[in-house]
């Protein structure tokens, strides 16, 4: 399928266009099969998409009771004495998904899944890595590294590989794979915590030592007070897993995303820009869709002839009417007490 790029006026319109695409796919596939598997991302970019989807689900246009979801990633190293405290920390991705999407739904999904990073105690992990150097290797050309745990690993590292990393992608496979995956893009072109420079091959779900830039962005965006307080590890789908979905919808807005998006579409396929995998995915028949605001798309608009020369479709939506996310309200039904 040709790679499609929708250009929208701003974040509000980007959210509505992306949500409409997701809703249409969900309707079509729910008419064909029993259960829809939806891949979700955290971050600021998709939050408007989720509010539009919540409205569609609560209006009954999609059956929430036939949806199962899988998230891309989760931190390792959040404050807390145990997994429950870490999962409920305000900066955990589990907490994010509850506040930004799941709690808005009248009818809950069949099941929601977030990678089980909160089960990992970062202090124990660091100790295990220091004491068992023969059981793993770092992969990556930059500061962000995949911690590849070997087949002969024992103890804590073996548990992480078998019960947290491999178990997650095996559960996705057991559900028939992800129908549609929503993703954003990091400042260096990374998807989820597949950091720039980490190889694509054999990294479906991985333990990642985070890039300094990723940690700095988390602080800059206000998620953590300092680099010292920010987690330095995460569990994440890799690009190889992300782009196994039937459809991938990437949303991006703002000037920080302009460069990575342009490189990913006009440059070659390289692990230096992990979202560039989308070109390979589209060339092999995947349904790759970008939904960008005009700032993130600025360089692509300026090089429209190059985009079209690669066989990609550029669709300008800026003159179309749209519904602002700010206009969406969630009141409580007086009879059920549920949000609607």
C-alpha positions as CSV (number, residue, x, y, z in Angstrom):
1,X,0.0,0.0,0.0
2,X,1.2,3.6,-0.6
3,X,2.3,5.4,2.5
4,X,-0.2,8.2,3.2
5,X,0.4,11.5,4.8
6,X,-2.5,13.6,6.1
7,X,-1.6,17.3,6.8
8,X,-3.8,19.1,9.2
9,X,-4.0,22.7,10.5
10,X,-3.3,22.1,14.2
11,X,-3.4,19.5,17.0
12,X,-7.2,19.6,17.3
13,X,-7.7,18.8,13.6
14,X,-4.9,16.2,13.7
15,X,-6.7,14.5,16.6
16,X,-10.0,14.4,14.8
17,X,-8.6,13.1,11.5
18,X,-6.6,10.4,13.2
19,X,-9.6,9.4,15.4
20,X,-11.8,9.1,12.3
21,X,-9.3,6.8,10.6
22,X,-9.1,4.6,13.7
23,X,-12.9,4.5,14.2
24,X,-13.4,3.5,10.5
25,X,-10.9,0.7,10.8
26,X,-12.5,-0.5,14.1
27,X,-16.0,-0.5,12.6
28,X,-14.9,-2.3,9.5
29,X,-13.1,-5.1,11.3
30,X,-15.7,-5.4,14.1
31,X,-18.1,-6.2,11.4
32,X,-15.8,-9.0,10.2
33,X,-14.6,-10.7,13.4
34,X,-15.4,-11.1,17.1
35,X,-12.7,-9.0,18.7
36,X,-10.6,-6.0,17.7
37,X,-7.0,-5.6,19.0
38,X,-6.0,-2.0,19.4
39,X,-2.4,-0.8,20.0
40,X,-2.0,2.4,22.0
41,X,0.7,4.9,22.8
42,X,1.3,7.4,25.6
43,X,2.5,11.0,25.2
44,X,0.8,14.3,24.5
45,X,0.2,13.8,20.8
46,X,-2.5,11.0,20.9
47,X,-4.5,12.3,23.9
48,X,-6.9,14.2,21.6
49,X,-7.4,11.1,19.5
50,X,-8.4,9.1,22.6
51,X,-11.0,11.7,23.6
52,X,-12.6,11.5,20.2
53,X,-12.5,7.7,20.3
54,X,-14.1,7.7,23.8
55,X,-17.0,9.7,22.4
56,X,-17.4,7.2,19.5
57,X,-17.3,4.3,21.9
58,X,-19.7,5.8,24.4
59,X,-22.1,6.7,21.5
60,X,-22.1,3.0,20.6
61,X,-20.6,3.5,17.1
62,X,-17.9,1.0,18.2
63,X,-18.4,-1.8,20.7
64,X,-15.9,-1.3,23.5
65,X,-16.8,-4.8,24.9
66,X,-15.2,-6.3,21.8
67,X,-11.9,-4.4,22.1
68,X,-8.6,-5.6,23.6
69,X,-5.7,-3.2,23.9
70,X,-1.9,-3.4,24.1
71,X,0.3,-0.4,24.9
72,X,3.8,0.2,23.5
73,X,5.9,0.7,26.6
74,X,6.3,1.3,30.4
75,X,9.0,2.7,32.6
76,X,11.2,0.7,34.8
77,X,12.5,2.6,37.9
78,X,9.4,4.6,39.0
79,X,9.3,5.4,42.7
80,X,7.5,2.8,44.9
81,X,8.2,-0.1,47.2
82,X,6.3,-2.6,45.1
83,X,4.8,-3.2,41.6
84,X,1.4,-1.8,42.7
85,X,2.8,1.5,44.0
86,X,4.9,1.9,40.8
87,X,1.9,1.1,38.5
88,X,-0.2,3.7,40.3
89,X,2.6,6.4,40.3
90,X,1.3,9.5,38.5
91,X,4.0,9.2,35.8
92,X,3.4,5.5,35.0
93,X,2.0,4.8,31.6
94,X,-0.7,2.6,33.3
95,X,-1.9,5.7,35.2
96,X,-1.6,7.8,32.1
97,X,-3.9,5.5,30.1
98,X,-6.5,5.4,32.9
99,X,-6.7,9.1,33.2
100,X,-6.5,9.9,29.4
101,X,-8.6,7.2,28.0
102,X,-9.8,4.2,29.9
103,X,-11.7,6.1,32.6
104,X,-13.7,8.0,29.9
105,X,-15.3,4.8,28.7
106,X,-18.8,3.7,29.8
107,X,-18.2,0.1,28.8
108,X,-14.7,-1.2,29.5
109,X,-12.5,-3.1,27.0
110,X,-12.2,-6.9,27.2
111,X,-8.7,-6.3,28.6
112,X,-6.1,-3.6,28.7
113,X,-2.4,-4.4,28.7
114,X,0.6,-2.2,29.4
115,X,4.1,-3.8,29.3
116,X,5.0,-5.1,32.8
117,X,7.8,-2.7,33.5
118,X,6.5,-1.9,37.0
119,X,7.2,-5.6,38.0
120,X,10.9,-4.9,37.6
121,X,12.7,-3.4,40.6
122,X,15.3,-1.1,39.1
123,X,17.8,-1.5,42.0
124,X,17.6,-5.3,41.7
125,X,17.9,-5.0,37.9
126,X,21.1,-2.8,38.1
127,X,22.6,-5.3,40.6
128,X,21.8,-8.2,38.3
129,X,23.4,-6.4,35.3
130,X,26.5,-5.6,37.3
131,X,26.9,-9.2,38.6
132,X,26.0,-11.1,35.5
133,X,27.7,-9.5,32.5
134,X,28.0,-12.8,30.6
135,X,24.2,-13.1,30.5
136,X,23.5,-10.1,28.3
137,X,24.8,-7.6,25.8
138,X,24.1,-4.0,24.9
139,X,22.9,-3.3,21.4
140,X,22.9,0.2,19.8
141,X,25.1,2.8,18.3
142,X,24.0,5.7,20.5
143,X,23.6,6.2,24.3
144,X,20.2,4.5,24.3
145,X,20.8,0.7,24.3
146,X,18.8,-2.5,24.1
147,X,19.8,-4.8,26.9
148,X,19.6,-8.1,25.1
149,X,19.3,-10.9,27.6
150,X,20.9,-14.2,26.4
151,X,19.3,-17.6,26.3
152,X,21.6,-18.9,29.1
153,X,20.6,-16.2,31.5
154,X,19.7,-17.2,35.0
155,X,17.9,-15.6,38.0
156,X,16.4,-12.1,37.7
157,X,17.5,-11.6,34.1
158,X,16.0,-14.9,33.0
159,X,12.7,-13.9,34.7
160,X,12.7,-10.5,32.9
161,X,13.3,-12.2,29.5
162,X,10.8,-15.0,29.8
163,X,8.0,-13.5,32.0
164,X,8.1,-9.9,30.9
165,X,9.6,-9.5,27.5
166,X,8.8,-12.7,25.6
167,X,5.5,-13.1,27.4
168,X,4.2,-9.8,26.1
169,X,4.7,-10.4,22.4
170,X,3.5,-14.0,22.8
171,X,0.3,-12.7,24.3
172,X,-0.1,-10.3,21.4
173,X,0.4,-13.2,19.0
174,X,-2.1,-15.4,20.9
175,X,-4.7,-12.6,20.3
176,X,-4.1,-12.7,16.6
177,X,-1.9,-9.7,16.4
178,X,-2.7,-6.0,16.6
179,X,-5.2,-4.7,14.1
180,X,-4.2,-1.0,14.3
181,X,-1.4,0.6,16.3
182,X,-1.4,4.2,17.2
183,X,2.1,5.7,17.6
184,X,3.8,9.0,18.2
185,X,7.4,10.0,17.5
186,X,10.2,11.0,19.8
187,X,12.6,13.9,19.2
188,X,15.2,11.6,17.6
189,X,12.8,9.7,15.5
190,X,12.3,6.9,18.0
191,X,9.1,4.9,18.4
192,X,8.1,4.0,21.9
193,X,11.4,3.4,23.6
194,X,13.1,1.9,20.6
195,X,15.9,4.4,20.8
196,X,17.9,5.8,17.9
197,X,20.6,3.3,16.9
198,X,19.1,0.2,18.4
199,X,18.9,-2.6,15.6
200,X,15.6,-3.6,14.2
201,X,16.2,-7.3,14.1
202,X,15.3,-9.6,17.0
203,X,14.1,-6.8,19.3
204,X,10.3,-7.4,19.4
205,X,9.9,-6.5,23.0
206,X,13.0,-5.3,24.8
207,X,14.5,-4.0,28.0
208,X,16.0,-0.5,27.2
209,X,18.6,1.6,28.8
210,X,17.3,5.0,27.9
211,X,19.1,7.6,25.8
212,X,20.1,10.8,27.7
213,X,18.0,12.8,25.2
214,X,14.9,10.8,26.1
215,X,15.5,11.3,29.8
216,X,16.1,15.0,29.2
217,X,12.8,15.3,27.2
218,X,10.9,13.7,30.1
219,X,12.2,16.3,32.4
220,X,11.7,19.1,29.9
221,X,8.1,18.1,29.4
222,X,7.5,18.2,33.1
223,X,7.1,14.5,33.9
224,X,10.0,14.4,36.3
225,X,11.8,17.1,38.3
226,X,15.3,16.2,37.4
227,X,17.3,13.6,35.4
228,X,18.3,11.9,38.7
229,X,14.6,11.3,39.5
230,X,13.7,10.1,36.0
231,X,13.7,6.4,35.2
232,X,16.7,5.2,33.2
233,X,15.2,1.9,31.9
234,X,12.0,0.9,30.2
235,X,10.2,-2.1,28.7
236,X,9.2,-1.4,25.1
237,X,7.9,-2.9,21.9
238,X,10.6,-2.5,19.2
239,X,9.9,-1.3,15.7
240,X,9.9,-5.0,14.6
241,X,6.8,-5.6,16.8
242,X,5.1,-2.2,16.3
243,X,5.1,-2.6,12.5
244,X,3.5,-6.0,12.6
245,X,0.1,-4.4,13.1
246,X,-2.4,-4.4,10.2
247,X,-2.4,-0.6,10.2
248,X,-0.1,1.9,11.8
249,X,-1.3,5.5,12.5
250,X,1.5,7.9,13.5
251,X,0.4,11.3,14.9
252,X,2.9,14.1,15.3
253,X,2.6,17.8,16.0
254,X,5.0,20.7,16.6
255,X,8.4,21.8,15.6
256,X,10.3,19.2,17.6
257,X,8.8,16.5,15.3
258,X,9.5,18.2,11.9
259,X,13.0,16.9,11.5
260,X,12.4,13.3,12.5
261,X,9.3,13.0,10.4
262,X,11.0,14.4,7.4
263,X,14.0,12.1,7.8
264,X,11.7,9.1,8.2
265,X,9.8,9.8,5.0
266,X,12.4,11.3,2.7
267,X,15.5,9.5,4.0
268,X,16.4,5.8,3.9
269,X,15.3,3.1,6.3
270,X,17.7,3.2,9.2
271,X,17.7,2.3,12.9
272,X,19.1,5.8,13.5
273,X,15.5,7.0,12.8
274,X,13.4,4.1,14.0
275,X,10.1,5.3,12.6
276,X,11.7,5.1,9.1
277,X,10.8,1.4,9.4
278,X,7.4,2.6,8.2
279,X,8.8,2.8,4.7
280,X,9.7,-0.8,4.7
281,X,6.4,-1.7,6.3
282,X,4.5,0.1,3.6
283,X,6.6,-1.4,0.8
284,X,5.7,-4.8,2.1
285,X,2.0,-4.1,2.1
286,X,1.4,-2.5,5.5
287,X,-1.1,0.3,5.8
288,X,1.1,3.2,7.0
289,X,-0.6,6.4,7.8
290,X,0.9,9.7,9.0
291,X,-1.3,12.4,10.5
292,X,0.6,15.6,11.0
293,X,-0.1,19.2,11.9
294,X,1.3,21.7,9.5
295,X,4.3,22.5,11.7
296,X,5.4,18.9,11.8
297,X,4.7,18.6,8.1
298,X,6.4,21.9,7.1
299,X,9.5,20.4,5.4
300,X,7.4,17.7,3.6
301,X,5.1,20.4,2.2
302,X,8.1,22.3,1.0
303,X,9.4,19.1,-0.7
304,X,6.1,17.9,-2.0
305,X,7.6,16.8,-5.3
306,X,10.1,14.6,-3.5
307,X,7.3,13.0,-1.4
308,X,5.3,12.2,-4.5
309,X,8.4,11.0,-6.4
310,X,8.7,8.3,-3.7
311,X,5.2,7.2,-4.5
312,X,3.7,8.5,-1.2
313,X,0.3,10.2,-1.0
314,X,0.2,13.7,0.5
315,X,-3.4,14.7,1.5
316,X,-4.0,18.3,2.6
317,X,-6.9,18.5,5.1
318,X,-6.3,22.0,6.3
319,X,-9.4,23.5,4.6
320,X,-11.8,20.8,5.9
321,X,-14.0,21.5,8.9
322,X,-13.2,19.7,12.1
323,X,-14.4,19.3,15.7
324,X,-12.1,20.8,18.3
325,X,-11.0,18.5,21.2
326,X,-11.8,21.4,23.5
327,X,-15.5,21.1,22.5
328,X,-15.7,17.5,23.8
329,X,-17.2,17.3,27.3
330,X,-17.7,14.2,29.5
331,X,-20.7,14.6,31.8
332,X,-21.9,11.9,34.2
333,X,-25.1,10.1,33.4
334,X,-27.4,10.8,36.3
335,X,-28.8,7.2,36.2
336,X,-25.6,5.2,35.9
337,X,-23.0,7.7,37.2
338,X,-20.9,6.9,34.2
339,X,-19.0,9.4,32.0
340,X,-20.7,10.2,28.7
